[in-house]
């Protein structure tokens, strides 16, 4: 194998390694500058609140249609923040803390800390200081991080209750804040096909990983990714440009293929993804489960897992908070497609301590699909569901509206290929130990 091939292979590895960092920061930047869907653009260290459930206008990968979002993009370079959360009177909510590498490093909410009002200090890396009595400290591994808040919402009639809770969710500086650094700016004059590598270069410098990963990524020096100062991608040697182009394409294919075939537990035709978010092995803080069962054993293998998690479910929770089960095929192994009609029958409801839902997404983007019924998910909180006399529940997955007796249990599909996702919030023990088996989706014709 030639040196050129070796360089391209190294670039493919670097793409897989760095894709989550680039994608995450691009979404942070989007939230700050333009917002998305019903979430307005909001400055750092403030919450942006959605006022309605997500719909097709929210072009975010595998967006949640079960809860109302409250998002905050944190810039802790100016010092720690004081976070206050409301009393939800037992209602489900979660605040998920995600660093720029997409590590879930802390949780606050019903499962993790309860539902009473409380205060927390969110601190930058290595911060040491006095905190108000009765508060707990959450330390972020990176100076930029995201709080992804989700409040359970039973539908349009429940929006007022959720809005009142959102208004009591606050962030403010702890003490006198210093200047904030903001997001690093890549050189946007580099050639278009070098943009990803330039973004990754500046982000690697701004958000160094933990020690073992830092040592690993030094091997990418030959790609220019550790270069300091002006971008090396303006007049890069032809062999490097070719290797980076080929490596980008190969790395992207690898992530897409792994996203389709699955990297985790299978239950019938479903990928349960019980350990899709276990790649954080170093910084497990408040509300996380710090045990070998929830830390991936192979650090090198975790890079592909992390890339797949970002691709198919950016800002998804650990399985002990919520399980995200996906499938692409029916019981016969054929790709799910809106040209056919399907049923999904649960002999008994999925075992959860909070609630469950099935959400429909298109392919290849994994976005919600506009439909005449204005229904994007269906689950145990959907009004009017019709159960069998034996307690079973049959859902109808089809593009056209079914006959009247089946319409209450209908989840519309797109006309083309689709991928549904079953979410189980605070899943029961049989889900987490892998013994629960999801039923296959079966074609009607």
WOCOR-V847824 format. One record per residue. N is the residue number from 1. RES is the residue in three letters. SS is DSSP state (@ for helix, = for strand, . for the rest). BURIAL is I if it has 9 or more other C-alpha atoms within 8 Angstrom, else O. D_LAST is the distance of its C-alpha to the last C-alpha in Angstrom with 2 decimals. Layout:
# WOCOR-V847824
n=N res=RES ss=SS burial=BURIAL d_last=D_LAST
n=N res=RES ss=SS burial=BURIAL d_last=D_LAST
This chain:
# WOCOR-V847824
n=1 res=UNK ss=. burial=O d_last=50.48
n=2 res=UNK ss=. burial=O d_last=52.39
n=3 res=UNK ss=@ burial=O d_last=53.59
n=4 res=UNK ss=@ burial=O d_last=51.30
n=5 res=UNK ss=@ burial=I d_last=48.24
n=6 res=UNK ss=@ burial=I d_last=49.51
n=7 res=UNK ss=@ burial=I d_last=49.89
n=8 res=UNK ss=@ burial=I d_last=46.37
n=9 res=UNK ss=@ burial=I d_last=44.98
n=10 res=UNK ss=@ burial=I d_last=47.13
n=11 res=UNK ss=@ burial=I d_last=45.80
n=12 res=UNK ss=@ burial=I d_last=42.18
n=13 res=UNK ss=@ burial=I d_last=43.21
n=14 res=UNK ss=@ burial=I d_last=45.01
n=15 res=UNK ss=@ burial=I d_last=41.96
n=16 res=UNK ss=@ burial=I d_last=39.92
n=17 res=UNK ss=@ burial=I d_last=42.94
n=18 res=UNK ss=@ burial=I d_last=43.72
n=19 res=UNK ss=@ burial=I d_last=40.42
n=20 res=UNK ss=@ burial=I d_last=40.09
n=21 res=UNK ss=@ burial=I d_last=43.66
n=22 res=UNK ss=@ burial=I d_last=43.24
n=23 res=UNK ss=@ burial=I d_last=39.94
n=24 res=UNK ss=@ burial=I d_last=41.28
n=25 res=UNK ss=@ burial=I d_last=44.51
n=26 res=UNK ss=@ burial=O d_last=42.74
n=27 res=UNK ss=@ burial=O d_last=40.85
n=28 res=UNK ss=@ burial=I d_last=44.13
n=29 res=UNK ss=@ burial=I d_last=45.78
n=30 res=UNK ss=@ burial=I d_last=43.08
n=31 res=UNK ss=@ burial=I d_last=43.52
n=32 res=UNK ss=@ burial=I d_last=47.27
n=33 res=UNK ss=@ burial=I d_last=47.38
n=34 res=UNK ss=. burial=O d_last=44.49
n=35 res=UNK ss=. burial=I d_last=42.34
n=36 res=UNK ss== burial=I d_last=38.61
n=37 res=UNK ss=. burial=I d_last=36.45
n=38 res=UNK ss=. burial=I d_last=38.38
n=39 res=UNK ss== burial=I d_last=40.70
n=40 res=UNK ss=. burial=I d_last=43.91
n=41 res=UNK ss=. burial=I d_last=46.04
n=42 res=UNK ss=. burial=I d_last=48.34
n=43 res=UNK ss=. burial=O d_last=51.41
n=44 res=UNK ss=. burial=I d_last=51.58
n=45 res=UNK ss=. burial=I d_last=52.38
n=46 res=UNK ss=. burial=I d_last=50.93
n=47 res=UNK ss== burial=I d_last=47.67
n=48 res=UNK ss== burial=I d_last=45.17
n=49 res=UNK ss== burial=I d_last=43.21
n=50 res=UNK ss=. burial=I d_last=39.87
n=51 res=UNK ss=. burial=O d_last=40.03
n=52 res=UNK ss=. burial=O d_last=36.35
n=53 res=UNK ss=. burial=I d_last=33.10
n=54 res=UNK ss=. burial=I d_last=31.73
n=55 res=UNK ss=. burial=I d_last=29.50
n=56 res=UNK ss=. burial=I d_last=28.39
n=57 res=UNK ss=. burial=O d_last=32.12
n=58 res=UNK ss=. burial=I d_last=32.67
n=59 res=UNK ss=. burial=I d_last=31.93
n=60 res=UNK ss=. burial=O d_last=32.51
n=61 res=UNK ss=. burial=I d_last=30.32
n=62 res=UNK ss=. burial=I d_last=28.02
n=63 res=UNK ss=. burial=I d_last=30.14
n=64 res=UNK ss=. burial=O d_last=30.22
n=65 res=UNK ss=. burial=I d_last=29.04
n=66 res=UNK ss=. burial=I d_last=30.31
n=67 res=UNK ss== burial=I d_last=34.00
n=68 res=UNK ss== burial=I d_last=36.69
n=69 res=UNK ss== burial=I d_last=38.26
n=70 res=UNK ss== burial=I d_last=41.99
n=71 res=UNK ss== burial=I d_last=42.92
n=72 res=UNK ss== burial=I d_last=46.36
n=73 res=UNK ss== burial=I d_last=47.34
n=74 res=UNK ss== burial=I d_last=50.48
n=75 res=UNK ss== burial=I d_last=53.45
n=76 res=UNK ss=@ burial=I d_last=55.69
n=77 res=UNK ss=@ burial=I d_last=58.21
n=78 res=UNK ss=@ burial=I d_last=60.45
n=79 res=UNK ss=. burial=I d_last=60.44
n=80 res=UNK ss=. burial=I d_last=58.52
n=81 res=UNK ss== burial=I d_last=56.74
n=82 res=UNK ss== burial=I d_last=56.79
n=83 res=UNK ss== burial=I d_last=53.38
n=84 res=UNK ss== burial=I d_last=53.21
n=85 res=UNK ss== burial=I d_last=50.14
n=86 res=UNK ss=. burial=I d_last=49.85
n=87 res=UNK ss=. burial=I d_last=49.51
n=88 res=UNK ss=. burial=I d_last=45.90
n=89 res=UNK ss=. burial=O d_last=46.71
n=90 res=UNK ss=. burial=I d_last=44.13
n=91 res=UNK ss=. burial=O d_last=41.25
n=92 res=UNK ss=. burial=I d_last=39.21
n=93 res=UNK ss== burial=I d_last=40.29
n=94 res=UNK ss== burial=I d_last=40.86
n=95 res=UNK ss== burial=I d_last=43.04
n=96 res=UNK ss== burial=I d_last=42.03
n=97 res=UNK ss== burial=I d_last=44.71
n=98 res=UNK ss== burial=I d_last=43.68
n=99 res=UNK ss== burial=I d_last=46.15
n=100 res=UNK ss=. burial=I d_last=45.87
n=101 res=UNK ss=. burial=I d_last=44.49
n=102 res=UNK ss=. burial=I d_last=41.58
n=103 res=UNK ss=. burial=I d_last=43.07
n=104 res=UNK ss== burial=I d_last=42.43
n=105 res=UNK ss== burial=I d_last=46.01
n=106 res=UNK ss== burial=I d_last=46.32
n=107 res=UNK ss== burial=I d_last=44.58
n=108 res=UNK ss== burial=I d_last=45.93
n=109 res=UNK ss== burial=I d_last=44.07
n=110 res=UNK ss=. burial=I d_last=42.90
n=111 res=UNK ss=. burial=I d_last=42.19
n=112 res=UNK ss=. burial=I d_last=44.93
n=113 res=UNK ss=. burial=I d_last=47.91
n=114 res=UNK ss=. burial=I d_last=47.09
n=115 res=UNK ss=. burial=I d_last=46.88
n=116 res=UNK ss=. burial=I d_last=50.60
n=117 res=UNK ss=. burial=I d_last=52.34
n=118 res=UNK ss== burial=I d_last=53.66
n=119 res=UNK ss== burial=I d_last=55.14
n=120 res=UNK ss== burial=I d_last=54.59
n=121 res=UNK ss== burial=I d_last=56.39
n=122 res=UNK ss== burial=I d_last=54.19
n=123 res=UNK ss== burial=I d_last=56.44
n=124 res=UNK ss=. burial=I d_last=56.46
n=125 res=UNK ss=. burial=I d_last=56.81
n=126 res=UNK ss=. burial=O d_last=60.05
n=127 res=UNK ss=. burial=O d_last=61.21
n=128 res=UNK ss=. burial=O d_last=63.84
n=129 res=UNK ss=. burial=O d_last=65.28
n=130 res=UNK ss=. burial=O d_last=65.99
n=131 res=UNK ss=. burial=O d_last=63.19
n=132 res=UNK ss=. burial=O d_last=63.50
n=133 res=UNK ss=. burial=O d_last=63.85
n=134 res=UNK ss=. burial=O d_last=60.65
n=135 res=UNK ss=. burial=I d_last=58.37
n=136 res=UNK ss== burial=O d_last=56.40
n=137 res=UNK ss== burial=I d_last=56.17
n=138 res=UNK ss== burial=I d_last=53.01
n=139 res=UNK ss== burial=I d_last=53.96
n=140 res=UNK ss=. burial=I d_last=51.76
n=141 res=UNK ss=. burial=I d_last=51.72
n=142 res=UNK ss=. burial=I d_last=51.83
n=143 res=UNK ss=. burial=I d_last=53.79
n=144 res=UNK ss== burial=I d_last=50.67
n=145 res=UNK ss== burial=I d_last=47.85
n=146 res=UNK ss== burial=I d_last=45.12
n=147 res=UNK ss== burial=I d_last=44.65
n=148 res=UNK ss== burial=I d_last=41.01
n=149 res=UNK ss== burial=I d_last=41.12
n=150 res=UNK ss== burial=I d_last=38.21
n=151 res=UNK ss== burial=I d_last=38.77
n=152 res=UNK ss== burial=I d_last=36.09
n=153 res=UNK ss=. burial=I d_last=35.29
n=154 res=UNK ss=. burial=I d_last=33.46
n=155 res=UNK ss=. burial=O d_last=32.85
n=156 res=UNK ss=@ burial=O d_last=35.02
n=157 res=UNK ss=@ burial=O d_last=37.32
n=158 res=UNK ss=@ burial=I d_last=38.19
n=159 res=UNK ss=@ burial=I d_last=39.27
n=160 res=UNK ss=@ burial=O d_last=42.91
n=161 res=UNK ss=@ burial=O d_last=43.29
n=162 res=UNK ss=@ burial=I d_last=41.90
n=163 res=UNK ss=@ burial=I d_last=44.15
n=164 res=UNK ss=@ burial=O d_last=47.21
n=165 res=UNK ss=@ burial=I d_last=46.39
n=166 res=UNK ss=@ burial=I d_last=45.86
n=167 res=UNK ss=@ burial=O d_last=49.32
n=168 res=UNK ss=. burial=I d_last=50.88
n=169 res=UNK ss=. burial=I d_last=49.40
n=170 res=UNK ss== burial=I d_last=52.26
n=171 res=UNK ss== burial=I d_last=53.67
n=172 res=UNK ss== burial=O d_last=57.32
n=173 res=UNK ss== burial=I d_last=59.73
n=174 res=UNK ss=. burial=I d_last=61.56
n=175 res=UNK ss=. burial=O d_last=65.13
n=176 res=UNK ss=. burial=O d_last=66.17
n=177 res=UNK ss=. burial=I d_last=63.40
n=178 res=UNK ss=. burial=O d_last=64.26
n=179 res=UNK ss=. burial=O d_last=62.86
n=180 res=UNK ss=. burial=O d_last=59.26
n=181 res=UNK ss=. burial=O d_last=58.30
n=182 res=UNK ss=. burial=O d_last=54.95
n=183 res=UNK ss=. burial=O d_last=52.37
n=184 res=UNK ss=. burial=O d_last=53.74
n=185 res=UNK ss=. burial=O d_last=53.49
n=186 res=UNK ss=. burial=O d_last=52.46
n=187 res=UNK ss=. burial=O d_last=54.18
n=188 res=UNK ss=. burial=O d_last=51.90
n=189 res=UNK ss=. burial=O d_last=53.88
n=190 res=UNK ss=. burial=I d_last=52.59
n=191 res=UNK ss=. burial=O d_last=50.37
n=192 res=UNK ss=@ burial=O d_last=46.75
n=193 res=UNK ss=@ burial=O d_last=45.45
n=194 res=UNK ss=@ burial=I d_last=47.89
n=195 res=UNK ss=@ burial=I d_last=46.97
n=196 res=UNK ss=@ burial=O d_last=44.79
n=197 res=UNK ss=@ burial=O d_last=47.62
n=198 res=UNK ss=@ burial=I d_last=50.23
n=199 res=UNK ss=@ burial=I d_last=48.28
n=200 res=UNK ss=@ burial=I d_last=47.89
n=201 res=UNK ss=@ burial=I d_last=51.59
n=202 res=UNK ss=@ burial=I d_last=52.89
n=203 res=UNK ss=@ burial=I d_last=50.50
n=204 res=UNK ss=@ burial=I d_last=51.47
n=205 res=UNK ss=@ burial=O d_last=55.08
n=206 res=UNK ss=@ burial=O d_last=54.44
n=207 res=UNK ss=. burial=I d_last=52.23
n=208 res=UNK ss=. burial=O d_last=53.35
n=209 res=UNK ss=. burial=O d_last=51.22
n=210 res=UNK ss=. burial=O d_last=52.64
n=211 res=UNK ss=@ burial=O d_last=55.18
n=212 res=UNK ss=@ burial=O d_last=53.04
n=213 res=UNK ss=@ burial=O d_last=50.57
n=214 res=UNK ss=@ burial=I d_last=53.53
n=215 res=UNK ss=@ burial=O d_last=54.99
n=216 res=UNK ss=@ burial=O d_last=51.71
n=217 res=UNK ss=@ burial=O d_last=51.29
n=218 res=UNK ss=@ burial=O d_last=54.80
n=219 res=UNK ss=@ burial=O d_last=53.36
n=220 res=UNK ss=@ burial=I d_last=51.89
n=221 res=UNK ss=@ burial=I d_last=55.40
n=222 res=UNK ss=@ burial=O d_last=55.09
n=223 res=UNK ss=@ burial=I d_last=52.32
n=224 res=UNK ss=. burial=I d_last=54.63
n=225 res=UNK ss=. burial=I d_last=52.72
n=226 res=UNK ss=. burial=I d_last=55.85
n=227 res=UNK ss=. burial=I d_last=58.09
n=228 res=UNK ss=. burial=O d_last=60.19
n=229 res=UNK ss=. burial=O d_last=61.50
n=230 res=UNK ss=. burial=O d_last=60.34
n=231 res=UNK ss=. burial=I d_last=56.96
n=232 res=UNK ss=. burial=O d_last=57.09
n=233 res=UNK ss=. burial=I d_last=54.19
n=234 res=UNK ss=. burial=O d_last=56.19
n=235 res=UNK ss=. burial=O d_last=57.88
n=236 res=UNK ss=. burial=O d_last=56.16
n=237 res=UNK ss=. burial=O d_last=56.85
n=238 res=UNK ss=@ burial=O d_last=54.46
n=239 res=UNK ss=@ burial=O d_last=53.39
n=240 res=UNK ss=@ burial=I d_last=52.49
n=241 res=UNK ss=@ burial=I d_last=50.55
n=242 res=UNK ss=@ burial=I d_last=48.56
n=243 res=UNK ss=@ burial=I d_last=47.91
n=244 res=UNK ss=@ burial=I d_last=46.78
n=245 res=UNK ss=@ burial=I d_last=44.41
n=246 res=UNK ss=@ burial=I d_last=42.89
n=247 res=UNK ss=@ burial=I d_last=42.85
n=248 res=UNK ss=@ burial=I d_last=41.14
n=249 res=UNK ss=@ burial=I d_last=38.30
n=250 res=UNK ss=@ burial=I d_last=38.03
n=251 res=UNK ss=@ burial=I d_last=38.21
n=252 res=UNK ss=@ burial=I d_last=35.56
n=253 res=UNK ss=@ burial=O d_last=33.18
n=254 res=UNK ss=@ burial=I d_last=33.94
n=255 res=UNK ss=@ burial=I d_last=33.11
n=256 res=UNK ss=@ burial=I d_last=29.81
n=257 res=UNK ss=@ burial=O d_last=28.77
n=258 res=UNK ss=@ burial=I d_last=29.90
n=259 res=UNK ss=@ burial=I d_last=28.05
n=260 res=UNK ss=@ burial=O d_last=24.73
n=261 res=UNK ss=@ burial=O d_last=25.47
n=262 res=UNK ss=. burial=O d_last=27.12
n=263 res=UNK ss=. burial=I d_last=30.62
n=264 res=UNK ss=. burial=I d_last=30.38
n=265 res=UNK ss=. burial=I d_last=29.08
n=266 res=UNK ss== burial=I d_last=25.50
n=267 res=UNK ss== burial=I d_last=23.67
n=268 res=UNK ss=. burial=O d_last=20.48
n=269 res=UNK ss=. burial=I d_last=18.70
n=270 res=UNK ss== burial=I d_last=20.90
n=271 res=UNK ss== burial=I d_last=24.30
n=272 res=UNK ss=. burial=I d_last=26.57
n=273 res=UNK ss=. burial=I d_last=29.42
n=274 res=UNK ss=. burial=I d_last=32.03
n=275 res=UNK ss=. burial=I d_last=34.76
n=276 res=UNK ss=. burial=I d_last=33.77
n=277 res=UNK ss=. burial=I d_last=36.81
n=278 res=UNK ss=. burial=I d_last=39.33
n=279 res=UNK ss=. burial=I d_last=41.06
n=280 res=UNK ss=. burial=I d_last=43.92
n=281 res=UNK ss=. burial=O d_last=46.37
n=282 res=UNK ss=. burial=O d_last=49.65
n=283 res=UNK ss=. burial=O d_last=49.65
n=284 res=UNK ss=. burial=I d_last=48.10
n=285 res=UNK ss=. burial=I d_last=49.76
n=286 res=UNK ss=. burial=I d_last=49.55
n=287 res=UNK ss=. burial=I d_last=46.37
n=288 res=UNK ss=. burial=I d_last=44.93
n=289 res=UNK ss=. burial=O d_last=44.69
n=290 res=UNK ss=. burial=O d_last=47.15
n=291 res=UNK ss=. burial=O d_last=46.33
n=292 res=UNK ss=@ burial=O d_last=45.22
n=293 res=UNK ss=@ burial=O d_last=41.81
n=294 res=UNK ss=@ burial=I d_last=41.12
n=295 res=UNK ss=. burial=I d_last=42.93
n=296 res=UNK ss=. burial=I d_last=41.41
n=297 res=UNK ss=. burial=O d_last=43.61
n=298 res=UNK ss=. burial=O d_last=43.64
n=299 res=UNK ss=. burial=O d_last=45.04
n=300 res=UNK ss=. burial=O d_last=44.30
n=301 res=UNK ss=. burial=O d_last=40.64
n=302 res=UNK ss=@ burial=I d_last=40.41
n=303 res=UNK ss=@ burial=I d_last=40.81
n=304 res=UNK ss=@ burial=I d_last=37.35
n=305 res=UNK ss=@ burial=I d_last=35.87
n=306 res=UNK ss=@ burial=I d_last=37.75
n=307 res=UNK ss=@ burial=I d_last=36.52
n=308 res=UNK ss=@ burial=I d_last=32.85
n=309 res=UNK ss=@ burial=I d_last=33.48
n=310 res=UNK ss=@ burial=I d_last=35.06
n=311 res=UNK ss=@ burial=I d_last=32.33
n=312 res=UNK ss=@ burial=I d_last=29.33
n=313 res=UNK ss=@ burial=I d_last=31.18
n=314 res=UNK ss=. burial=I d_last=34.75
n=315 res=UNK ss=. burial=I d_last=36.84
n=316 res=UNK ss=. burial=O d_last=34.48
n=317 res=UNK ss=. burial=I d_last=36.12
n=318 res=UNK ss=. burial=I d_last=36.91
n=319 res=UNK ss=. burial=I d_last=34.44
n=320 res=UNK ss=. burial=O d_last=37.03
n=321 res=UNK ss=. burial=I d_last=36.87
n=322 res=UNK ss== burial=I d_last=33.14
n=323 res=UNK ss== burial=I d_last=30.31
n=324 res=UNK ss== burial=I d_last=27.78
n=325 res=UNK ss== burial=I d_last=24.63
n=326 res=UNK ss== burial=I d_last=22.22
n=327 res=UNK ss== burial=I d_last=19.13
n=328 res=UNK ss=. burial=I d_last=17.67
n=329 res=UNK ss== burial=I d_last=14.86
n=330 res=UNK ss=. burial=I d_last=11.91
n=331 res=UNK ss=. burial=I d_last=12.48
n=332 res=UNK ss=. burial=O d_last=11.92
n=333 res=UNK ss=. burial=O d_last=14.53
n=334 res=UNK ss=. burial=O d_last=12.80
n=335 res=UNK ss== burial=O d_last=14.24
n=336 res=UNK ss=. burial=I d_last=12.72
n=337 res=UNK ss== burial=I d_last=12.33
n=338 res=UNK ss=. burial=I d_last=12.11
n=339 res=UNK ss=. burial=O d_last=10.21
n=340 res=UNK ss=. burial=I d_last=6.93
n=341 res=UNK ss=. burial=I d_last=6.70
n=342 res=UNK ss== burial=I d_last=7.99
n=343 res=UNK ss== burial=I d_last=10.42
n=344 res=UNK ss== burial=I d_last=13.81
n=345 res=UNK ss== burial=I d_last=15.90
n=346 res=UNK ss== burial=I d_last=19.63
n=347 res=UNK ss=. burial=O d_last=21.47
n=348 res=UNK ss=. burial=O d_last=24.51
n=349 res=UNK ss=. burial=O d_last=25.41
n=350 res=UNK ss=. burial=O d_last=26.20
n=351 res=UNK ss=. burial=I d_last=29.93
n=352 res=UNK ss== burial=I d_last=31.95
n=353 res=UNK ss=. burial=O d_last=35.46
n=354 res=UNK ss=. burial=I d_last=34.70
n=355 res=UNK ss=. burial=I d_last=31.13
n=356 res=UNK ss== burial=I d_last=27.62
n=357 res=UNK ss== burial=I d_last=25.03
n=358 res=UNK ss== burial=I d_last=21.81
n=359 res=UNK ss== burial=I d_last=22.38
n=360 res=UNK ss== burial=I d_last=20.19
n=361 res=UNK ss== burial=I d_last=21.73
n=362 res=UNK ss== burial=I d_last=21.22
n=363 res=UNK ss=. burial=I d_last=22.07
n=364 res=UNK ss=. burial=O d_last=24.54
n=365 res=UNK ss=. burial=O d_last=26.86
n=366 res=UNK ss=. burial=I d_last=25.28
n=367 res=UNK ss=. burial=I d_last=26.27
n=368 res=UNK ss=. burial=I d_last=24.97
n=369 res=UNK ss=. burial=I d_last=22.97
n=370 res=UNK ss=. burial=O d_last=24.34
n=371 res=UNK ss=. burial=O d_last=22.18
n=372 res=UNK ss=. burial=O d_last=23.11
n=373 res=UNK ss=. burial=O d_last=22.76
n=374 res=UNK ss=. burial=O d_last=25.25
n=375 res=UNK ss=. burial=I d_last=23.40
n=376 res=UNK ss=. burial=I d_last=23.32
n=377 res=UNK ss== burial=I d_last=23.18
n=378 res=UNK ss== burial=I d_last=22.50
n=379 res=UNK ss== burial=I d_last=24.40
n=380 res=UNK ss=. burial=O d_last=26.90
n=381 res=UNK ss=. burial=O d_last=29.10
n=382 res=UNK ss=. burial=O d_last=26.54
n=383 res=UNK ss=. burial=O d_last=27.94
n=384 res=UNK ss=. burial=O d_last=26.06
n=385 res=UNK ss=. burial=O d_last=23.39
n=386 res=UNK ss=. burial=O d_last=22.19
n=387 res=UNK ss== burial=I d_last=22.52
n=388 res=UNK ss=. burial=O d_last=21.74
n=389 res=UNK ss=. burial=O d_last=24.79
n=390 res=UNK ss=. burial=O d_last=24.87
n=391 res=UNK ss=. burial=O d_last=25.07
n=392 res=UNK ss=. burial=I d_last=21.56
n=393 res=UNK ss== burial=I d_last=19.78
n=394 res=UNK ss== burial=I d_last=16.06
n=395 res=UNK ss== burial=I d_last=15.44
n=396 res=UNK ss== burial=I d_last=12.69
n=397 res=UNK ss== burial=I d_last=12.34
n=398 res=UNK ss== burial=I d_last=11.33
n=399 res=UNK ss=. burial=I d_last=13.55
n=400 res=UNK ss=. burial=O d_last=13.98
n=401 res=UNK ss=. burial=O d_last=15.51
n=402 res=UNK ss=. burial=I d_last=13.50
n=403 res=UNK ss=. burial=O d_last=15.11
n=404 res=UNK ss=@ burial=O d_last=18.62
n=405 res=UNK ss=@ burial=O d_last=18.28
n=406 res=UNK ss=@ burial=I d_last=15.93
n=407 res=UNK ss=@ burial=I d_last=17.84
n=408 res=UNK ss=@ burial=I d_last=20.48
n=409 res=UNK ss=@ burial=I d_last=18.23
n=410 res=UNK ss== burial=I d_last=16.53
n=411 res=UNK ss== burial=I d_last=17.22
n=412 res=UNK ss== burial=I d_last=16.70
n=413 res=UNK ss=. burial=I d_last=15.61
n=414 res=UNK ss=. burial=I d_last=17.22
n=415 res=UNK ss=. burial=O d_last=15.87
n=416 res=UNK ss=. burial=I d_last=16.39
n=417 res=UNK ss== burial=I d_last=16.53
n=418 res=UNK ss== burial=I d_last=17.31
n=419 res=UNK ss== burial=I d_last=18.90
n=420 res=UNK ss== burial=I d_last=19.19
n=421 res=UNK ss== burial=I d_last=22.38
n=422 res=UNK ss== burial=I d_last=23.22
n=423 res=UNK ss== burial=I d_last=26.92
n=424 res=UNK ss== burial=I d_last=29.02
n=425 res=UNK ss== burial=I d_last=32.54
n=426 res=UNK ss=. burial=I d_last=35.29
n=427 res=UNK ss== burial=I d_last=32.92
n=428 res=UNK ss=. burial=I d_last=34.04
n=429 res=UNK ss=@ burial=O d_last=35.61
n=430 res=UNK ss=@ burial=I d_last=32.61
n=431 res=UNK ss=@ burial=I d_last=30.79
n=432 res=UNK ss=@ burial=I d_last=33.87
n=433 res=UNK ss=. burial=O d_last=34.60
n=434 res=UNK ss=. burial=I d_last=31.11
n=435 res=UNK ss=. burial=O d_last=30.39
n=436 res=UNK ss=. burial=O d_last=27.72
n=437 res=UNK ss=. burial=O d_last=24.19
n=438 res=UNK ss=. burial=O d_last=21.39
n=439 res=UNK ss=. burial=O d_last=17.97
n=440 res=UNK ss=. burial=I d_last=15.16
n=441 res=UNK ss=. burial=I d_last=12.39
n=442 res=UNK ss== burial=I d_last=9.12
n=443 res=UNK ss== burial=I d_last=5.59
n=444 res=UNK ss=. burial=O d_last=3.80
n=445 res=UNK ss=. burial=O d_last=0.00
